[in-house]
Amino acid sequence: MRLTSATLALLLCAVTTGCVNVATTGAQALYNHHSIQKSINDQMTTLHVYQALNDKNDDFKGVNISVATYNSEVLLTGQVRNAWQRDKLENMVKNMSGVQHIYNLVSISNPSSSLTRVSDAWITAKVKAKLIASFDLDATQVKVLTENGTVYLMGILQPDEAQAAVDLARTTDGVQGVVKVFSYIKISHTA
């Protein structure tokens, strides 16, 4: 299969955290429930977590941590070798400004291999592409992260939209499981 430069750019963009969200947010600014400012704040929070992990600190050397932030809620996944590293990571993030809630789903095990991480990035790209192509939900409302074949979905959706996102992820080749970290929009029916 031969990839055009536009297709390759889209795939690379989809693999990069937040790139698809920023690209589609500009086009849907009037509709988007998640404002551009909130998206920027979330991306800055994610950046600050990664900086803190790497800033003059050997405590997290040789670990594999992935971070996603949506609506001031931070999802932490990956692997650390010791329980104290997992706890220190959570406390570090908890003390960052603007963080309202932490989902610490980091496991205590050996870090995944480079090959596994490449496979996870490919799965994430495929899930994001399916979400973008779907007419059942707004893909800008969903963050996707993959660790060891498990896809983590977070965002703010109506229950039927969340189920559509889960179904799309679950039926993607290579996905071993799906974890939902959604907040739900309640639909009120008035007479």
N, C-alpha and C positions, 0 to 999 in steps of 0.2 A: 504494500500500500504506500503510495507516494503522498506525502503531506505538503500542502501549499504553505507558503510563508504565513499567510493569514491564519490557517488552521493551527499551525505550530505556535504562533503567537497567542491564539486563544487558549490552547492547551497549557502553555507555560503560564499564562495569566491565571487560569483556573487553579493551577497548582499553588500559586503564590497566595498566601493568606491575605484575605481582604480585597484582593484585586478585583474579583468579579463584583463584590459588593459595592465598591467605589464606582466601578464602571456603570453598573445598572442604577445606582442610586441617583446619579446626575440626571438620567433620562426619566426617572420616575419620582422626582422630588416632590411633586404635588400630591401624589398618591401615597408615597411611602410613609408608613406609620413610624418608622425608625428614622428620625431626622438626620440630616447630614452632620450636624454638630455632634449628635450622639455617636454616630459612626466614627467620627474623628476621635472623640474621647475614648471610645472602646479600643480603637487601634493604638492610641497612645498608651492606654493601660497595658495592652498586650506587649508593646515595645518596652515599657518600663519593667515588666516582669522579666523579659528576656535579658534586659540590661542588668538587672539585679542578679540574675543567675550567673552572669559572666563577669561582673564587676569585681575585680581583685578578690575573688572568693574561690578558694579551692574546695569548698564544701560540696559543690555540685559538679566537680570535674568527673567526667566519665559517665554522667547520667543521661537519660533521654527524657526530656520534658517537652510537651507540646502545650500551647496556651491558646485559648480562644476567649474573647470577651464579647458579650452582647448585652446591651442595656445595663451596663455596670455590674454584670454578673460574670465571674471568671470561671472557666472550665480548665482544670489541670489534668492532663493525662500523661502517660508515659511510664517510665520505670526508674526507680532509685534503688541503690543497694541496701540502704538501711532505713529503719523506721524514723530515726531522728532527722534524716534528710527530708522525708515526706512532711514531718511536723514543722521543720524549720521553713520549708517552702510555703506551707500554708500560713504560718505566722507572718512571714515576710510579705505575702500578698495581702493578708488581712490588714496590715498597717499602711497600705498604700492608699492615697487619697482617691476618692471616687469609687472604690470597690464596695458594693453593697452586699454581695453574697459570693461564696466560693464553693464550687463543686470540686472537691479534691478526689479524683479517681485515679491517682497515681498508684501503681502497684510496686511492691517491694520485690524486685527480681533483677536479674541481669538485664542491662539495656538491650533492646532489640538490635538486630544486625543491620548493616547498611542496606542489604538487599531487601529486608523486610520494610525498611523505611521508604525505599523507592517504590515497592509494591503498594504501601499505604498511600503514598502521594498519588499514585496512579488511580487507586480506588477513590480517593477524595475527588480527583478531577472528574472521574466518570459520574460520581454521584452528583456533583455540582452541575455538570452538563445536563443530566436528567432533570434536575430541579429547575434549571433555567428553561428547558424545553417544555416543562409541564404547564398546562393551563389550569391545574387544580390548586395552585398556590403561588404566592409571590416569593420567588427565590431569594430576594434581598432580605427576607425576614428569617433566613436560616443560615446558621454557621455550621460547617461540616469539618470534622476532624476524624482521622483514622489512626488507630493504634493496633498493631498486630491483627489486622483484618476486621477489627471491631470499629464500626462507624458510630461516632457521637454526633448527635444532632441537637442544636440549641437554637432558641429563638422565641418569638412571640407570635403565636398562630391561633386560629380557631381550631377546635378539636378535629374537624374533618380535614383541614389542611395539614395538621400535624400527622394524622394517619396516612394521608397521601404521601407526605415526605418519607415516613417510615417505610411504606410499601415500595416506594421508588428505590430507597437505599437497600432494603432487604433483597430486592430482586436484581441487584447489580452484581455482576460476576466478580467473585473474589471476596465478597462480604461474608464474614463468619457470624456476625451478630450486629445488632443495632441497639444503642442506648439513647433514650430520649431524655433531654434536659430542656423541656419546653415550659414556657409560661403560656397560659391559655387566655384567649380573648373570649369573654363571655358574650353571648349573643342574647340580647333581651328582645322578647317578642311583646310588643304592646298592641292592644286592640284598638 
